[in-house]
C-alpha cells in the first residue's frame, strides 16, 4: 500500500492552541513538524493558503515553512493491521 497521510483541518481549542491531527501509514523524518510549521504559517498569516498546492507539488523541502518545534507534538496512538502479526507458513 502506498504511503498515505491525512491532516485534519486545524482548529483552536478551549486553551487557544492550534490543534493538528495527523494520521498516516508512514512518515519521513520531521514530516509532521514540517507540515505543522507550514500550516502554522498559514494560520498566522505569514503564508497564503493558496501557496500550499505549489509547495506540495514542488516536492522540495526548501519550499515549505520552518519546522515546528517538537514541544507539544506527541504520538497518541499506533494501530497495526492484524495480518502484520499473523504467522506465515
mmCIF file of the C-alpha atoms, coordinates in Angstrom:
data_MODEL
# 
_entry.id   MODEL 
# 
loop_
_atom_site.group_PDB 
_atom_site.id 
_atom_site.type_symbol 
_atom_site.label_atom_id 
_atom_site.label_alt_id 
_atom_site.label_comp_id 
_atom_site.label_asym_id 
_atom_site.label_entity_id 
_atom_site.label_seq_id 
_atom_site.pdbx_PDB_ins_code 
_atom_site.Cartn_x 
_atom_site.Cartn_y 
_atom_site.Cartn_z 
_atom_site.occupancy 
_atom_site.B_iso_or_equiv 
_atom_site.pdbx_formal_charge 
_atom_site.auth_seq_id 
_atom_site.auth_comp_id 
_atom_site.auth_asym_id 
_atom_site.auth_atom_id 
_atom_site.pdbx_PDB_model_num 
ATOM 1  C CA . UNK A 1 1  ? 0.000   0.000   0.000  1.00 0.00 ? 1  UNK A CA 1 
ATOM 2  C CA . UNK A 1 2  ? 1.466   3.437   -0.889 1.00 0.00 ? 2  UNK A CA 1 
ATOM 3  C CA . UNK A 1 3  ? 2.073   5.843   1.999  1.00 0.00 ? 3  UNK A CA 1 
ATOM 4  C CA . UNK A 1 4  ? -0.952  7.933   2.855  1.00 0.00 ? 4  UNK A CA 1 
ATOM 5  C CA . UNK A 1 5  ? -1.135  10.870  5.205  1.00 0.00 ? 5  UNK A CA 1 
ATOM 6  C CA . UNK A 1 6  ? -4.173  12.781  6.366  1.00 0.00 ? 6  UNK A CA 1 
ATOM 7  C CA . UNK A 1 7  ? -4.026  16.105  8.111  1.00 0.00 ? 7  UNK A CA 1 
ATOM 8  C CA . UNK A 1 8  ? -7.285  17.004  9.819  1.00 0.00 ? 8  UNK A CA 1 
ATOM 9  C CA . UNK A 1 9  ? -8.037  20.736  9.421  1.00 0.00 ? 9  UNK A CA 1 
ATOM 10 C CA . UNK A 1 10 ? -6.608  22.865  12.166 1.00 0.00 ? 10 UNK A CA 1 
ATOM 11 C CA . UNK A 1 11 ? -8.815  24.243  14.893 1.00 0.00 ? 11 UNK A CA 1 
ATOM 12 C CA . UNK A 1 12 ? -8.386  26.265  18.024 1.00 0.00 ? 12 UNK A CA 1 
ATOM 13 C CA . UNK A 1 13 ? -9.313  24.520  21.239 1.00 0.00 ? 13 UNK A CA 1 
ATOM 14 C CA . UNK A 1 14 ? -10.523 25.941  24.560 1.00 0.00 ? 14 UNK A CA 1 
ATOM 15 C CA . UNK A 1 15 ? -6.975  26.959  25.508 1.00 0.00 ? 15 UNK A CA 1 
ATOM 16 C CA . UNK A 1 16 ? -6.477  28.931  22.272 1.00 0.00 ? 16 UNK A CA 1 
ATOM 17 C CA . UNK A 1 17 ? -3.993  26.388  20.977 1.00 0.00 ? 17 UNK A CA 1 
ATOM 18 C CA . UNK A 1 18 ? -3.796  25.322  17.357 1.00 0.00 ? 18 UNK A CA 1 
ATOM 19 C CA . UNK A 1 19 ? -4.513  21.610  17.070 1.00 0.00 ? 19 UNK A CA 1 
ATOM 20 C CA . UNK A 1 20 ? -3.451  19.387  14.169 1.00 0.00 ? 20 UNK A CA 1 
ATOM 21 C CA . UNK A 1 21 ? -4.373  15.708  13.956 1.00 0.00 ? 21 UNK A CA 1 
ATOM 22 C CA . UNK A 1 22 ? -2.206  13.723  11.574 1.00 0.00 ? 22 UNK A CA 1 
ATOM 23 C CA . UNK A 1 23 ? -2.748  10.102  10.591 1.00 0.00 ? 23 UNK A CA 1 
ATOM 24 C CA . UNK A 1 24 ? -0.739  8.050   8.164  1.00 0.00 ? 24 UNK A CA 1 
ATOM 25 C CA . UNK A 1 25 ? 0.838   4.724   7.372  1.00 0.00 ? 25 UNK A CA 1 
ATOM 26 C CA . UNK A 1 26 ? 4.337   6.098   7.050  1.00 0.00 ? 26 UNK A CA 1 
ATOM 27 C CA . UNK A 1 27 ? 6.197   9.318   7.770  1.00 0.00 ? 27 UNK A CA 1 
ATOM 28 C CA . UNK A 1 28 ? 9.507   10.799  6.675  1.00 0.00 ? 28 UNK A CA 1 
ATOM 29 C CA . UNK A 1 29 ? 11.983  12.332  9.126  1.00 0.00 ? 29 UNK A CA 1 
ATOM 30 C CA . UNK A 1 30 ? 10.468  15.561  10.542 1.00 0.00 ? 30 UNK A CA 1 
ATOM 31 C CA . UNK A 1 31 ? 7.492   15.278  8.159  1.00 0.00 ? 31 UNK A CA 1 
ATOM 32 C CA . UNK A 1 32 ? 4.865   16.168  10.769 1.00 0.00 ? 32 UNK A CA 1 
ATOM 33 C CA . UNK A 1 33 ? 6.971   19.069  12.064 1.00 0.00 ? 33 UNK A CA 1 
ATOM 34 C CA . UNK A 1 34 ? 7.353   20.403  8.505  1.00 0.00 ? 34 UNK A CA 1 
ATOM 35 C CA . UNK A 1 35 ? 3.612   20.155  7.778  1.00 0.00 ? 35 UNK A CA 1 
ATOM 36 C CA . UNK A 1 36 ? 2.724   21.703  11.135 1.00 0.00 ? 36 UNK A CA 1 
ATOM 37 C CA . UNK A 1 37 ? 5.184   24.568  10.754 1.00 0.00 ? 37 UNK A CA 1 
ATOM 38 C CA . UNK A 1 38 ? 3.975   25.346  7.234  1.00 0.00 ? 38 UNK A CA 1 
ATOM 39 C CA . UNK A 1 39 ? 0.297   25.267  8.234  1.00 0.00 ? 39 UNK A CA 1 
ATOM 40 C CA . UNK A 1 40 ? 1.032   27.378  11.307 1.00 0.00 ? 40 UNK A CA 1 
ATOM 41 C CA . UNK A 1 41 ? 2.484   29.958  8.891  1.00 0.00 ? 41 UNK A CA 1 
ATOM 42 C CA . UNK A 1 42 ? -0.881  29.912  7.103  1.00 0.00 ? 42 UNK A CA 1 
ATOM 43 C CA . UNK A 1 43 ? -2.792  30.188  10.391 1.00 0.00 ? 43 UNK A CA 1 
ATOM 44 C CA . UNK A 1 44 ? -0.771  33.203  11.491 1.00 0.00 ? 44 UNK A CA 1 
ATOM 45 C CA . UNK A 1 45 ? -0.985  34.923  8.094  1.00 0.00 ? 45 UNK A CA 1 
ATOM 46 C CA . UNK A 1 46 ? 2.689   34.533  7.131  1.00 0.00 ? 46 UNK A CA 1 
ATOM 47 C CA . UNK A 1 47 ? 1.793   32.309  4.159  1.00 0.00 ? 47 UNK A CA 1 
ATOM 48 C CA . UNK A 1 48 ? -1.169  32.318  1.819  1.00 0.00 ? 48 UNK A CA 1 
ATOM 49 C CA . UNK A 1 49 ? -3.270  29.113  1.812  1.00 0.00 ? 49 UNK A CA 1 
ATOM 50 C CA . UNK A 1 50 ? -3.238  29.243  -1.983 1.00 0.00 ? 50 UNK A CA 1 
ATOM 51 C CA . UNK A 1 51 ? 0.519   28.513  -1.937 1.00 0.00 ? 51 UNK A CA 1 
ATOM 52 C CA . UNK A 1 52 ? 0.120   25.104  -0.268 1.00 0.00 ? 52 UNK A CA 1 
ATOM 53 C CA . UNK A 1 53 ? -0.592  23.135  -3.514 1.00 0.00 ? 53 UNK A CA 1 
ATOM 54 C CA . UNK A 1 54 ? 2.538   24.621  -5.130 1.00 0.00 ? 54 UNK A CA 1 
ATOM 55 C CA . UNK A 1 55 ? 4.625   23.757  -2.063 1.00 0.00 ? 55 UNK A CA 1 
ATOM 56 C CA . UNK A 1 56 ? 3.428   20.145  -2.210 1.00 0.00 ? 56 UNK A CA 1 
ATOM 57 C CA . UNK A 1 57 ? 3.895   19.950  -5.994 1.00 0.00 ? 57 UNK A CA 1 
ATOM 58 C CA . UNK A 1 58 ? 7.461   21.276  -5.684 1.00 0.00 ? 58 UNK A CA 1 
ATOM 59 C CA . UNK A 1 59 ? 8.425   18.176  -3.714 1.00 0.00 ? 59 UNK A CA 1 
ATOM 60 C CA . UNK A 1 60 ? 11.340  20.075  -2.212 1.00 0.00 ? 60 UNK A CA 1 
ATOM 61 C CA . UNK A 1 61 ? 11.885  20.645  1.494  1.00 0.00 ? 61 UNK A CA 1 
ATOM 62 C CA . UNK A 1 62 ? 13.060  24.235  0.959  1.00 0.00 ? 62 UNK A CA 1 
ATOM 63 C CA . UNK A 1 63 ? 9.650   25.174  -0.500 1.00 0.00 ? 63 UNK A CA 1 
ATOM 64 C CA . UNK A 1 64 ? 7.892   24.550  2.838  1.00 0.00 ? 64 UNK A CA 1 
ATOM 65 C CA . UNK A 1 65 ? 7.977   26.578  6.038  1.00 0.00 ? 65 UNK A CA 1 
ATOM 66 C CA . UNK A 1 66 ? 10.181  26.125  9.080  1.00 0.00 ? 66 UNK A CA 1 
ATOM 67 C CA . UNK A 1 67 ? 9.898   23.001  11.204 1.00 0.00 ? 67 UNK A CA 1 
ATOM 68 C CA . UNK A 1 68 ? 7.509   23.401  14.105 1.00 0.00 ? 68 UNK A CA 1 
ATOM 69 C CA . UNK A 1 69 ? 9.337   22.952  17.400 1.00 0.00 ? 69 UNK A CA 1 
ATOM 70 C CA . UNK A 1 70 ? 8.929   19.473  18.906 1.00 0.00 ? 70 UNK A CA 1 
ATOM 71 C CA . UNK A 1 71 ? 7.369   20.894  22.088 1.00 0.00 ? 71 UNK A CA 1 
ATOM 72 C CA . UNK A 1 72 ? 3.729   19.877  22.215 1.00 0.00 ? 72 UNK A CA 1 
ATOM 73 C CA . UNK A 1 73 ? 3.928   17.381  19.362 1.00 0.00 ? 73 UNK A CA 1 
ATOM 74 C CA . UNK A 1 74 ? 3.227   13.900  20.603 1.00 0.00 ? 74 UNK A CA 1 
ATOM 75 C CA . UNK A 1 75 ? 2.196   10.451  19.463 1.00 0.00 ? 75 UNK A CA 1 
ATOM 76 C CA . UNK A 1 76 ? -1.143  9.351   20.877 1.00 0.00 ? 76 UNK A CA 1 
ATOM 77 C CA . UNK A 1 77 ? -1.856  6.020   19.200 1.00 0.00 ? 77 UNK A CA 1 
ATOM 78 C CA . UNK A 1 78 ? -0.375  3.404   16.933 1.00 0.00 ? 78 UNK A CA 1 
ATOM 79 C CA . UNK A 1 79 ? -2.566  0.985   15.002 1.00 0.00 ? 79 UNK A CA 1 
ATOM 80 C CA . UNK A 1 80 ? -1.315  -2.246  13.487 1.00 0.00 ? 80 UNK A CA 1 
ATOM 81 C CA . UNK A 1 81 ? -3.004  -4.436  10.941 1.00 0.00 ? 81 UNK A CA 1 
ATOM 82 C CA . UNK A 1 82 ? -3.675  -7.877  12.429 1.00 0.00 ? 82 UNK A CA 1 
ATOM 83 C CA . UNK A 1 83 ? -2.182  -9.548  9.362  1.00 0.00 ? 83 UNK A CA 1 
ATOM 84 C CA . UNK A 1 84 ? 1.192   -7.989  10.241 1.00 0.00 ? 84 UNK A CA 1 
ATOM 85 C CA . UNK A 1 85 ? 1.328   -10.269 13.272 1.00 0.00 ? 85 UNK A CA 1 
ATOM 86 C CA . UNK A 1 86 ? -0.068  -13.459 11.803 1.00 0.00 ? 86 UNK A CA 1 
ATOM 87 C CA . UNK A 1 87 ? 2.210   -16.422 11.226 1.00 0.00 ? 87 UNK A CA 1 
ATOM 88 C CA . UNK A 1 88 ? 3.179   -17.091 7.660  1.00 0.00 ? 88 UNK A CA 1 
ATOM 89 C CA . UNK A 1 89 ? 3.927   -20.661 6.707  1.00 0.00 ? 89 UNK A CA 1 
# 
